[in-house]
Amino acid sequence: MRSEWRKKKRLIMIGIISALTIVCGIGLFIMVSQKQHAVAVAKPTKQAQDQVVVPPPPSEAEISIAFAGDTMFDWQLRPVIERNGADYPFQYVKKEIEAADYAFVNLESAFTERNEKYPGQLFWIKSHPSTLQAIKNTGFDIVSLGNNHTLDYGQAGMIDTIKYVENMGFKYIGVGRNETEAYTAKEVVIKGKKFKFLSFVRFMPDSAWVATGDKPGVAGGYDLNKVTNTIRAQKGDADYLIVYMHWGVEKTNRPAPYQKEYATQMKAAGADVIIGSHPHWLQGFEYYGDMPVAYSLGNFLFPDYVSGHSAETGVLTITFKGKEKKMSFQPYVIRNNQIQPLNGQEREQMLRYMQSISYDVEVTAEGTIINKKNSQ
């Protein structure tokens, strides 16, 4: 009996061991299979190894700069400013200027309290230095002093103007205390992009106004070679170089032939945008390849005795995004000694007029200026 019990006990132990062996084997098989599958999934194929995943480039920031034309606070504007303050003329356009990332205006005036006039001018323009606060309050950041009135009260009046502009915190272009300063670009970084600004004067009453050596004056624009050489020298590491030109023929709505040649040569030298004034009328828009040109922004703030084309004005905004540069224009009018927006039929007529005097562009109802050369 005892021997039979031992035999049964041995058989039971063998069965248990066999069962455990089978269970362990199955478990080991499952573990190995899962590991192999995981490795197979994790290991890239030869084709996948050859493919390099390139992350998308970072999105370019969109940057807007607003531009305005000839501005002064003299003549019949003086009593208006005394009554209403220097901010009064800008109350309707201020929001437009402030909406841009940066803003530029041409100051067509000396800002001084001196009385000695430069001989030979037809008209002299002098604004009280305190009115510069209104330019700041409106939202402008940089000014051009390069024009045919900045020396109306001599070199001393121009130096006064520079001093008052500096004290107000503005960057300025177009003039200098010496030749080097007059032809040196001013730079600003906006949303990580470096902009440089230059200005040249292609109309002035006397060639003695040009800065030479240690003599104060304007950056002359009559010598095209000097203009283009300055652009090349100053472009440097700028992402965008903007050139302001005081040029053209007064009371005309189209550029003179020489301006087309200038624009072509300045683009070849490295200019990215050209903005003009001096005619006291608006002139049209054009794209030279991808370079926007606004030939004249006309008057921005003059006394409201101006009428017709002399009272037509507006704000040009250029939007920069990578290599793309687009223009848009919002029309205004000088009325009641203020810069007032045009609405309804007046606005439509103005935008149609701007298209009629422009070159190969479409001016939409929203004021967008579309380059038609790229679509031909």
C-alpha positions in Angstrom: 0.0 0.0 0.0 2.8 2.4 1.0 4.6 1.7 -2.3 1.5 2.4 -4.3 1.0 5.7 -2.4 4.6 6.7 -3.2 4.0 5.9 -6.9 0.8 8.0 -7.0 2.5 10.9 -5.2 5.4 10.8 -7.7 3.0 10.9 -10.6 1.1 13.8 -9.1 4.4 15.8 -8.6 5.5 15.0 -12.2 2.1 16.3 -13.4 2.4 19.5 -11.4 5.9 20.1 -12.6 4.8 19.4 -16.2 1.9 21.8 -15.9 4.2 24.5 -14.4 6.7 24.0 -17.2 4.0 24.4 -19.9 2.6 27.5 -18.2 6.1 29.1 -17.9 6.9 28.2 -21.5 3.7 29.9 -22.8 4.4 33.0 -20.7 8.0 33.2 -21.9 6.8 32.8 -25.5 4.3 35.6 -25.1 7.0 37.9 -23.5 9.5 37.3 -26.3 6.9 37.8 -29.0 5.8 41.2 -27.5 9.4 42.3 -27.1 10.2 41.4 -30.8 7.0 43.2 -31.9 8.0 46.3 -29.9 11.5 46.3 -31.4 10.0 45.9 -34.8 7.7 48.8 -34.3 10.5 51.0 -32.7 13.1 50.3 -35.3 12.7 52.6 -38.4 12.9 51.1 -41.8 15.8 51.9 -44.1 13.5 54.2 -46.0 12.4 56.0 -42.9 16.1 56.4 -41.8 16.8 58.1 -45.1 14.1 60.7 -44.7 15.1 63.9 -42.7 12.2 65.6 -41.0 12.6 69.4 -41.4 10.5 71.5 -39.1 8.5 74.3 -40.8 10.2 77.7 -40.9 9.1 80.2 -38.2 6.3 82.5 -39.4 7.6 85.9 -40.5 6.3 88.9 -38.5 4.1 91.4 -40.3 5.3 94.9 -39.8 3.5 98.1 -40.8 5.0 101.6 -41.3 2.8 104.6 -42.0 4.0 107.5 -44.1 2.7 111.1 -44.4 3.7 114.1 -46.5 4.6 117.7 -46.0 3.8 119.1 -42.6 4.1 122.6 -41.1 2.5 124.9 -38.4 3.0 128.3 -39.9 1.1 131.1 -41.7 -2.7 130.9 -41.2 -2.3 127.8 -38.9 -0.7 129.9 -36.2 -3.9 131.5 -34.9 -5.7 128.2 -35.2 -3.1 126.5 -33.0 -3.2 129.4 -30.5 -7.0 128.9 -30.2 -7.3 125.1 -30.4 -3.8 123.7 -29.6 -1.4 122.0 -31.9 -3.1 118.6 -31.6 -6.3 119.9 -33.2 -5.3 119.4 -36.8 -4.5 115.7 -36.2 -7.5 114.5 -34.2 -9.1 112.6 -37.1 -5.9 111.0 -38.4 -4.2 110.1 -35.1 -5.8 106.7 -34.8 -4.6 105.8 -38.3 -1.0 106.7 -37.4 -1.1 105.0 -34.0 -2.3 101.7 -35.6 1.1 101.3 -37.4 4.1 99.7 -35.8 6.2 102.8 -36.8 5.4 106.1 -38.5 7.2 108.7 -40.6 6.5 112.3 -41.6 8.2 115.1 -43.6 8.6 118.3 -41.6 8.4 121.0 -44.3 9.6 123.8 -41.9 12.3 125.1 -39.8 11.5 124.8 -36.1 13.1 127.8 -34.5 12.4 131.2 -33.0 15.0 133.0 -35.1 13.9 135.8 -37.5 16.9 136.1 -39.9 15.8 134.6 -43.2 17.9 132.9 -45.9 18.0 135.3 -48.9 16.4 134.3 -52.2 13.5 132.1 -51.1 10.0 132.7 -52.4 8.4 131.5 -49.2 9.8 131.0 -45.7 8.3 128.5 -43.3 8.9 128.6 -39.6 7.0 126.6 -37.0 7.2 127.1 -33.2 9.3 124.4 -31.6 6.5 123.6 -29.1 4.4 122.2 -32.0 6.7 119.2 -32.3 4.8 117.8 -29.3 1.8 117.4 -31.5 3.8 115.3 -34.0 4.8 113.1 -31.1 1.3 112.9 -29.7 -0.1 111.9 -33.1 2.2 108.9 -33.0 5.1 109.7 -35.4 8.5 108.2 -34.6 10.9 109.4 -37.3 10.9 112.7 -39.3 12.6 113.9 -42.5 14.2 117.3 -42.3 15.6 117.0 -45.8 13.6 119.5 -47.9 13.7 123.0 -49.5 12.6 124.8 -46.3 14.7 123.4 -43.6 17.3 126.1 -44.0 14.8 129.0 -44.5 16.3 130.5 -41.4 19.9 129.7 -42.1 22.3 127.1 -40.7 21.5 128.4 -37.2 17.8 127.8 -37.8 18.5 124.3 -39.0 20.7 123.5 -36.0 17.9 124.7 -33.8 15.5 122.4 -35.6 17.8 119.4 -35.1 18.2 120.2 -31.4 14.4 120.5 -30.8 13.7 117.3 -32.8 16.4 115.4 -30.8 15.0 116.8 -27.5 11.6 115.4 -28.5 13.1 112.0 -29.0 12.6 111.7 -32.7 15.0 110.1 -35.1 15.6 112.3 -38.2 17.1 112.0 -41.6 18.0 114.3 -44.5 20.2 116.8 -42.7 23.3 116.9 -40.4 25.7 119.0 -38.5 28.2 117.9 -41.0 28.4 115.8 -44.2 28.9 112.4 -42.5 25.9 112.9 -40.3 23.7 114.1 -43.2 24.4 111.0 -45.3 24.3 108.4 -42.5 21.2 106.2 -42.3 19.1 106.0 -39.1 18.2 102.5 -38.0 15.5 101.0 -35.9 14.7 97.3 -35.1 11.0 96.5 -35.3 9.8 92.9 -34.4 13.3 91.6 -34.9 13.8 93.2 -38.3 16.4 96.0 -38.9 15.1 99.0 -40.9 17.4 101.8 -42.1 16.2 105.2 -43.4 17.9 107.7 -45.7 16.8 111.0 -47.3 18.0 113.0 -50.2 17.0 116.5 -51.4 16.7 116.8 -55.2 15.1 120.3 -55.1 16.6 123.3 -53.1 17.0 127.0 -53.7 20.8 127.0 -53.4 23.5 124.3 -53.8 25.1 125.9 -50.7 22.5 124.1 -48.7 24.3 120.7 -49.2 26.3 119.5 -46.3 30.0 119.3 -47.1 32.9 118.4 -44.8 32.2 120.0 -41.5 29.5 122.4 -42.9 25.9 121.7 -41.8 23.3 121.1 -44.4 21.1 118.7 -46.3 21.9 115.4 -48.0 22.1 116.4 -51.6 20.2 114.4 -54.2 21.3 116.0 -57.5 24.3 113.6 -58.0 22.7 110.2 -58.7 26.1 108.5 -58.3 26.4 109.9 -54.8 22.9 108.8 -54.0 23.4 105.2 -55.1 26.9 105.0 -53.6 25.4 106.2 -50.3 22.6 103.6 -50.5 25.2 100.8 -51.1 27.4 101.9 -48.3 24.6 102.4 -45.8 22.5 99.2 -46.6 24.9 97.0 -44.6 23.0 94.3 -42.6 19.6 96.0 -42.8 16.6 93.8 -43.7 15.0 96.9 -45.3 16.3 100.2 -46.5 13.8 103.0 -47.0 14.7 106.1 -49.0 12.8 109.3 -48.8 13.2 111.7 -51.7 12.4 115.3 -51.8 12.0 115.6 -55.6 9.7 116.2 -58.6 7.9 119.2 -60.0 5.5 121.3 -57.9 1.8 121.1 -58.8 2.1 118.0 -61.0 0.5 114.6 -60.5 3.0 112.5 -62.3 6.8 112.0 -61.8 9.3 113.7 -64.1 11.3 111.4 -66.4 14.4 111.6 -64.2 12.5 110.2 -61.2 12.0 106.9 -63.1 15.7 106.6 -63.7 16.4 107.4 -60.1 14.0 104.8 -58.9 15.6 102.1 -61.2 19.1 103.0 -60.1 18.2 103.2 -56.4 16.6 99.8 -56.5 19.7 98.3 -58.1 21.8 99.9 -55.3 19.8 98.2 -52.6 16.7 100.4 -51.8 13.6 98.5 -50.7 11.1 101.3 -50.6 11.1 104.9 -52.1 8.8 107.6 -50.7 8.6 111.0 -52.2 7.2 114.5 -51.7 7.8 118.1 -52.7 5.2 118.6 -55.5 2.5 119.5 -52.9 0.1 117.3 -54.9 -0.4 113.6 -54.5 1.3 111.5 -57.2 0.8 107.9 -58.1 2.2 104.5 -57.0 4.3 101.9 -58.8 6.1 98.7 -58.0 9.6 98.2 -59.4 9.7 94.5 -59.2 9.0 94.1 -55.4 10.0 97.6 -54.5 7.1 100.0 -53.7 7.4 103.6 -54.9 5.1 106.4 -53.8 6.2 109.4 -56.0 4.6 112.1 -53.8 2.5 112.1 -50.7 1.6 115.8 -51.2 0.7 118.1 -48.4 -0.2 116.5 -45.0 -0.8 119.6 -42.9 -1.0 123.0 -44.6 -3.4 125.9 -43.9 -6.8 125.2 -45.2 -6.5 128.0 -47.9 -5.2 125.1 -50.0 -7.8 123.6 -52.3 -8.2 121.1 -55.1 -5.2 118.8 -55.5 -3.2 120.8 -52.9 -5.8 119.8 -50.2 -5.8 116.1 -51.1 -3.7 114.0 -48.8 -3.6 110.6 -47.2 -1.7 108.1 -45.2 0.3 105.5 -47.0 1.0 102.2 -45.1 3.6 99.7 -46.2 3.3 96.2 -44.8 6.5 94.2 -44.6 6.5 90.4 -44.3 9.6 88.6 -45.3 10.4 89.6 -48.9 6.8 90.7 -49.5 6.1 94.5 -49.3 2.6 95.8 -49.9 1.2 99.3 -50.1 -2.2 100.6 -49.0 -3.5 104.2 -49.0 -6.2 105.8 -47.0 -7.4 109.2 -48.4 -7.9 112.3 -46.4 -8.4 116.0 -47.2 -7.2 119.2 -45.5 -10.4 120.9 -44.4 -11.1 123.4 -41.6 -7.4 123.3 -40.8 -7.6 119.6 -40.0 -6.7 116.4 -41.7 -10.1 114.8 -42.3 -11.0 111.4 -43.6 -12.9 111.0 -46.9 -16.0 108.9 -46.9 -18.6 107.6 -49.3 -18.5 109.1 -52.8 -15.6 111.4 -52.0 -13.5 108.4 -50.9 -14.4 106.4 -54.0 -13.5 109.3 -56.3 -10.2 109.8 -54.6 -9.2 106.1 -54.9 -10.2 106.0 -58.5 -8.2 109.2 -59.1 -5.1 107.6 -57.4 -5.4 104.6 -59.7 -5.6 106.8 -62.7 -2.3 108.5 -62.0 -0.5 105.3 -60.9 1.4 102.7 -62.9 0.4 99.1 -63.3 -1.4 98.8 -60.0 -5.0 98.3 -58.9 -6.3 100.4 -56.1 -9.1 98.6 -54.4 -12.1 100.0 -52.5 -10.3 99.3 -49.3 -7.2 101.2 -50.4 -5.0 98.2 -51.1 -2.5 98.9 -53.9 -2.1 95.6 -55.9 1.0 95.1 -58.1 -0.4 94.3 -61.5 3.0 93.8 -63.1 3.4 90.5 -61.1 0.1 89.3 -62.5 0.8 90.0 -66.2 
